[in-house]
């Protein structure tokens, strides 16, 4: 299944409390549960004003639908073509 990186512009994301992050996670998971098993949230990276989320989904439309239902922006969605790491140099 394709993997995607989603850039979400959320002002002051880095200042969100643990409780606010938990609430956001619960909301996202509830929407995902309603959408079925074809879309999966892997993890997210929180920066000052953005979240970078890693998802598995069959297509971009499902990512956009999750954003619409959850109320979280999906300002940019990119399909991951390959993953590299230090071991790639070996």
C-alpha positions as CSV (number, residue, x, y, z in Angstrom):
1,X,0.0,0.0,0.0
2,X,1.4,3.5,-0.8
3,X,2.9,5.5,2.0
4,X,2.3,9.3,2.2
5,X,3.8,12.2,4.1
6,X,1.2,14.8,5.0
7,X,2.2,18.4,5.9
8,X,-0.4,20.0,8.2
9,X,0.0,23.7,9.0
10,X,-1.2,24.1,12.6
11,X,0.0,27.3,14.3
12,X,1.6,26.7,17.6
13,X,1.5,22.9,17.2
14,X,4.8,22.6,19.1
15,X,3.2,24.3,22.1
16,X,0.3,21.8,22.3
17,X,0.0,20.2,25.7
18,X,0.1,16.4,26.1
19,X,-3.6,16.5,26.7
20,X,-4.2,18.5,23.5
21,X,-2.1,16.1,21.5
22,X,-4.0,13.1,23.1
23,X,-7.3,14.7,22.1
24,X,-6.2,15.3,18.6
25,X,-4.9,11.7,18.3
26,X,-8.2,10.3,19.6
27,X,-10.1,12.4,17.1
28,X,-7.9,11.2,14.3
29,X,-8.2,7.6,15.4
30,X,-12.0,7.8,15.6
31,X,-12.2,9.1,12.1
32,X,-9.8,6.4,10.9
33,X,-11.9,3.7,12.6
34,X,-15.0,4.9,10.8
35,X,-13.1,4.9,7.4
36,X,-12.1,1.2,7.7
37,X,-8.8,-0.6,7.6
38,X,-7.6,0.6,4.2
39,X,-6.0,3.7,5.8
40,X,-3.5,3.7,8.6
41,X,-1.8,6.4,10.6
42,X,1.8,5.4,11.3
43,X,3.2,8.4,13.2
44,X,3.5,12.2,13.2
45,X,6.3,14.6,13.8
46,X,5.4,17.8,15.6
47,X,7.3,21.0,14.9
48,X,6.7,24.6,15.9
49,X,3.9,25.3,13.4
50,X,3.4,22.0,11.5
51,X,2.8,18.3,11.8
52,X,4.3,15.9,9.4
53,X,2.2,12.7,9.4
54,X,3.0,9.3,7.9
55,X,0.1,7.4,6.6
56,X,-0.6,4.3,4.5
57,X,-3.6,4.6,2.2
58,X,-4.6,3.2,-1.2
59,X,-4.8,6.8,-2.7
60,X,-4.6,10.5,-2.0
61,X,-8.4,10.8,-1.9
62,X,-8.6,8.8,1.3
63,X,-6.0,11.1,2.9
64,X,-8.1,14.1,1.9
65,X,-11.3,12.5,3.2
66,X,-9.6,11.9,6.6
67,X,-8.6,15.5,6.7
68,X,-12.1,16.7,5.8
69,X,-13.8,14.4,8.4
70,X,-11.2,15.1,11.2
71,X,-11.0,18.8,10.6
72,X,-7.2,18.7,10.4
73,X,-5.6,20.4,7.4
74,X,-3.7,18.5,4.8
75,X,-1.8,21.4,3.2
76,X,0.5,19.1,1.2
77,X,0.4,15.4,0.5
78,X,3.3,13.6,-1.0
79,X,3.6,9.9,-1.9
80,X,6.8,8.3,-0.6
81,X,8.7,6.8,-3.5
82,X,11.5,5.2,-1.4
83,X,13.2,5.4,2.0
84,X,16.9,5.9,2.5
85,X,19.0,5.8,5.7
86,X,22.6,5.5,6.6
87,X,22.5,1.8,5.7
88,X,21.8,2.9,2.1
89,X,25.4,4.0,1.9
90,X,26.6,0.4,2.6
